[in-house]
Amino acid sequence: MLPQVIVLNGCSSAGKSSLARALQERLPEQYLYFGIDHVLSSLPQSDWLRMCRGEPITRSGYDWATLVRGYHYCLPGLLQAGNRLIIDNGWCERDEKRELLTELAGYAAVLVAVRCDPAIAAVREAARGDRASGLAAWEAPRVHADWDYDLDVDTGTDSIADCADALAARLVEARYWRAAADSLERLNLG
Ligand SMILES: Nc1ncnc2c1ncn2[C@@H]1O[C@H](COP(=O)(O)OP(=O)(O)OP(=O)(O)O)[C@@H](O)[C@H]1O
């Protein structure tokens, strides 16, 4: 049975949003793609552009943790209404990881590692020009720490199409996923 939510976790420029879009097209059921950028891009436009460039945001009311928490709190609402989701972010902090998995507890979730050699991610980052320089390098050692995965892809060695084909095949055939529950238990133990 297909999961209710597919979590794509990886550093910036690893290819998460490209993979999410490709995966949507391959799955036999409708999945909404709802990434952290859907929330962040609803900031005032000039602040969103500052964030993309890695510049500080000084407007009163801005708080990173509140935005991330808001993203996490949206997820049970979308799921409870009956939607299936593909979500993505580079979850780097333990508290953010714990908060996400707490919100998803009770839903059938699959955790997917979107791996990519940081050197390759850095080249993509420079080429796209809409991400702060050095973001991928900062996230790379943090993003995969502290949790387990059900599935892995590597966009540094494989094309997005090949990664999406492999994921779709595994998602359709497998029936039991445990990484979300195991990871939350470990994070709660400290
Ligand atoms: N396997 C790949 N081969 C070549 N280019 C890729 C591959 N995966 C992603 N890219 C390219 O890398 C860039 C970043 O991809 P994408 O926006 O999907 O990454 P992301 O992980 O969602 O990034 P962010 O977290 O910063 O939003 C895009 O230009 C995309 O075309």
The ligand as a Gaussian input file, in Angstrom:
#p B3LYP/6-31G(d) Opt

LIG

0 1
 N       20.720000      14.363000     -10.798000
 C       20.908000      15.615000     -11.253000
 N       21.701000      15.823000     -12.310000
 C       21.921000      17.056000     -12.769000
 N       21.355000      18.190000     -12.244000
 C       20.557000      18.040000     -11.200000
 C       20.290000      16.765000     -10.645000
 N       19.465000      16.938000      -9.597000
 C       19.231000      18.263000      -9.498000
 N       19.882000      18.926000     -10.463000
 C       19.874000      20.376000     -10.674000
 O       20.271000      20.984000      -9.452000
 C       19.558000      22.212000      -9.243000
 C       18.874000      22.177000      -7.904000
 O       17.844000      21.193000      -7.942000
 P       16.570000      21.305000      -6.992000
 O       15.989000      22.672000      -7.016000
 O       15.675000      20.157000      -7.327000
 O       17.275000      21.051000      -5.577000
 P       16.664000      21.153000      -4.117000
 O       17.290000      20.054000      -3.338000
 O       15.179000      21.181000      -4.159000
 O       17.236000      22.546000      -3.648000
 P       16.725000      23.568000      -2.476000
 O       16.633000      22.769000      -1.211000
 O       17.802000      24.593000      -2.424000
 O       15.409000      24.122000      -2.905000
 C       18.581000      22.345000     -10.414000
 O       19.145000      23.195000     -11.373000
 C       18.481000      20.926000     -10.947000
 O       18.178000      20.893000     -12.323000

